[in-house]
Amino acid sequence: EIAQCLVGSEMCIRDRYNYTNFEKQINTVLAHQSSELSNVQFPDISSIDSCISSSEDLLRKLGYSIDSSHTMPCKQKQKVMVLPTWEALCLEAEHHVGTGCELEDIFTAEELNDNSDAVRLLNEEYSDLHKLDKYDIAISALAGLVSAAVDILLVGIPQKGPDGLSAGTLANYVRAYFEKKFPEDEMKKLANSKESKVPFDAQDNRNTKEYVQGLSAYYHRLLSLGHDPVLGFIVGVFDIMTGRMTTIDKAGKVVSQVMENYSDRTESNLFAALAKQIIHFKSDITTSMGLPAPLMGLFNLLQFGSIGEEEQTIAEIVQGMYYEGYDFIHFCSLSLPVMITEVIVRLGYAAKRIKEGHTVKESIPVSLNRDKHPKLATMLFIAHAGATAANAGKIYFTQNPMSINYPQWVAFAKYSYSQLKWAVISKPDAQNAYVLGKINEELSRVIDSTNALFDDFGKDYIVVME
């Protein structure tokens, strides 16, 4: 049984790892012991019970009383069992069978086929853990469809009108919520206060030493990396502490320069600089040309492409999108369909897990660890792929870059990378570990059983190691 478990493990790892010297020794010893066992001639004891019974009957006829409960004690001298060392076993085995033994040599073709079938079944068992059923696919498809419907019908495309920006019902609600939380009058007062003044807020080139192409009241927040909702916490804080302004201009040129006229806007303390950065974000969030979407300023580096009738570059397309109202608030509106996808998939997954008999704790769909939640990451990938495909169709039919759901494409890229990495790199190793783990569990049970048998057999012996 130990050999069968070992050959199962060997079938899993043969193509991935080389034999170690110890494994070769094990193969040699097992081959020798198997050969020795096959040569052992065991006596035929099939008739021993009938012989004992006939002997007892004869003794009774002769007048003897047979009482098995009153046997005479027989004091026996305890025997000694000498166990050879591993080195001695190896030398003996090598003397009889050589050193080129393969573990499969001690099995018949039928036994090897049985081992192969067992390994195959374990691989199928692992695949079944990660295989989506019709309910998993239905949950993913529903999430993608609902997300796409919300994006198309409720978020819409922002357009400038006499009353400012407007889009779909949901997008308008989100913008109104921001305007209510950050009233225009209060934000103007905050923008004029010393606490919100930062060195990277120059609106034109009058205060710059190095010319920044495109720097204006309309585009300065898109060009200045300090205004980026993500990069601002790194680049913006750095600029506040060093009195600089870091920009990527309309031509894609990166410029970082000291703003001498804004030297009174600096902070030497990190936490004070961080607080100033947050206050400045707050003052800009609801302005007519508000904060750009996260990382949007980096698209100024993409000075290539020939898109549309005007043959614009990617950078020019993004600059136009920002001018038309594709700002941080609209990014938040676009994030809601993505969040809906996450909520539907995760809640559906949790409900299905609970119905299948798992505990609530085991079904909480937060972690994407595939050992704990085998199907969740794949379901999210399918849902986001469907929502992204719908958004791609929306872009194609409208021929309007403003219809791009930026957060959705970011989510799709994230889950695509995760799924590709899993399928190509992680899954083969995880599957191999799963199969080996199952085989090792069986091997441990066999070894424990063998040890118990040896302990029972050796209780009447004095065991001595050579």
Residue pairs with C-beta under 8 A, 6 or more apart in sequence:
1 446
2 443
2 446
2 447
2 450
3 30
3 34
3 103
3 106
3 107
4 107
4 111
4 115
5 439
5 440
5 442
5 443
5 446
6 26
6 30
6 103
6 443
7 103
7 104
7 107
7 112
7 115
8 115
8 118
8 119
8 439
9 436
9 439
9 440
9 443
10 103
10 104
11 115
11 116
11 119
12 119
12 432
12 435
12 436
12 439
13 432
13 436
16 432
19 27
24 99
24 101
25 86
25 90
26 103
27 101
27 102
27 103
28 90
28 93
28 94
28 97
28 98
28 99
28 101
29 89
29 90
29 93
30 101
30 103
30 106
31 93
31 97
31 101
31 103
31 105
31 106
32 92
32 93
32 96
32 97
33 93
34 106
35 96
35 97
56 66
59 66
60 66
78 460
78 461
78 462
79 460
79 461
79 462
80 461
80 462
80 464
81 458
81 461
81 462
81 463
81 464
82 464
82 465
82 466
83 463
83 464
83 465
83 466
84 92
84 466
85 465
85 466
88 466
104 112
107 115
119 435
119 439
122 434
122 435
122 438
122 439
123 431
123 435
126 430
126 431
126 434
126 435
127 431
129 374
130 370
130 374
130 375
130 378
130 427
132 140
132 375
132 378
132 379
132 382
135 352
136 349
136 352
136 375
136 379
137 382
139 344
139 345
139 348
139 349
139 352
139 379
139 383
140 345
140 379
140 380
140 382
140 383
140 386
141 382
141 383
141 386
142 344
142 348
143 340
143 341
143 344
143 345
143 348
143 383
143 386
143 387
144 341
144 382
144 383
144 384
144 385
144 386
144 387
144 389
144 390
145 386
145 390
146 340
146 341
146 344
147 337
147 338
147 340
147 341
147 344
147 383
147 386
147 387
147 390
147 408
148 337
148 386
148 387
148 390
148 391
150 170
150 336
150 337
150 340
151 334
151 337
151 387
151 390
151 391
151 394
151 405
151 408
152 390
152 394
153 168
154 168
154 169
154 170
154 171
155 167
155 168
155 170
155 171
155 333
155 334
155 336
155 337
155 405
156 167
156 168
156 169
156 171
157 167
157 168
157 398
157 400
157 402
157 403
158 165
158 166
158 167
158 171
158 324
158 325
158 326
158 330
158 402
159 165
159 166
159 167
159 324
159 325
160 324
160 325
164 288
165 175
165 325
165 330
166 172
167 175
167 330
167 333
168 333
170 333
170 336
171 330
171 333
174 329
174 332
174 333
174 336
175 329
175 330
175 333
178 285
178 286
178 329
178 332
179 286
182 282
182 285
182 286
184 286
187 282
187 283
187 284
187 285
187 286
187 287
190 196
190 279
190 282
190 283
191 283
191 284
191 287
195 276
195 279
196 276
196 279
196 280
196 282
196 283
197 262
197 264
197 265
197 276
197 280
198 226
198 236
198 239
198 240
198 262
198 265
198 276
198 277
198 280
199 239
199 240
199 243
199 244
199 245
199 259
199 262
199 263
199 265
199 266
200 224
200 225
200 226
200 227
200 236
200 239
200 240
200 244
200 245
200 246
200 247
200 259
201 220
201 224
201 226
201 245
201 262
201 265
201 280
202 208
202 215
202 220
202 224
202 245
202 259
202 262
203 215
203 216
203 217
203 220
204 215
204 216
204 217
204 220
205 211
205 212
205 215
207 259
207 261
207 262
208 215
208 245
208 257
208 259
209 257
209 258
209 260
210 255
210 257
212 223
212 247
212 249
212 255
213 249
213 250
213 251
213 253
214 223
214 249
214 250
214 251
214 319
215 223
215 247
215 249
217 289
218 289
218 323
219 250
219 289
219 319
219 322
219 323
220 227
221 227
221 284
221 289
221 290
221 291
221 292
222 292
222 296
222 297
222 300
222 319
222 322
223 247
223 248
223 249
223 250
223 297
223 300
224 245
224 246
224 247
224 297
225 231
225 232
225 235
225 236
225 246
225 247
225 248
225 297
226 232
226 235
226 236
226 239
226 240
226 245
226 246
226 277
227 236
227 281
227 284
227 291
227 292
227 297
228 235
228 236
228 291
228 292
228 294
228 295
228 296
228 297
229 281
229 291
229 292
229 293
229 294
229 328
230 294
230 295
231 294
231 295
231 297
231 298
232 277
232 281
233 274
233 277
235 246
236 277
236 280
237 270
237 273
237 274
237 277
238 244
238 246
239 245
239 246
240 265
240 266
240 267
240 273
240 276
240 277
241 266
241 267
241 268
241 270
241 273
242 258
242 266
243 258
243 259
243 260
243 262
243 263
243 265
243 266
244 256
244 257
244 258
244 259
245 255
245 256
245 257
245 259
246 254
246 255
246 256
247 254
247 255
247 256
248 254
248 255
248 297
248 298
248 300
248 301
249 255
249 300
250 300
250 315
250 319
251 303
252 300
252 301
252 302
252 303
252 315
254 301
259 265
267 273
267 276
281 291
284 290
284 291
285 291
285 328
285 329
286 329
289 322
289 323
289 327
290 327
290 328
290 329
291 327
291 328
292 322
292 327
292 328
293 326
293 327
293 328
293 330
293 331
293 406
294 328
294 331
296 318
296 322
296 326
299 314
299 315
299 318
300 315
300 318
300 319
301 315
302 313
302 314
302 315
302 318
303 313
303 314
303 315
304 313
304 314
305 312
305 313
305 314
305 317
306 312
306 313
307 313
307 314
307 317
308 317
308 399
312 320
317 401
320 401
321 401
321 402
321 404
324 402
325 402
326 402
331 406
331 407
334 405
334 406
334 407
334 408
335 407
337 387
337 405
337 408
338 384
338 387
338 405
338 407
338 408
338 411
341 380
341 383
341 384
341 387
341 411
342 380
344 383
345 365
345 376
345 379
345 380
345 383
346 365
346 366
346 376
346 380
347 365
349 363
349 365
349 373
349 375
349 376
349 379
350 363
350 364
350 365
351 363
353 362
353 363
353 365
354 360
354 363
362 372
365 373
365 376
367 373
368 376
368 377
368 380
368 418
370 376
370 377
370 422
370 426
370 430
371 430
377 415
377 418
377 419
377 422
378 419
380 415
381 415
381 416
381 418
381 419
384 408
384 411
384 412
384 415
385 412
385 415
385 416
387 405
387 408
387 412
388 405
388 408
388 409
388 411
388 412
391 403
391 404
391 405
391 408
391 409
394 403
395 401
395 403
395 404
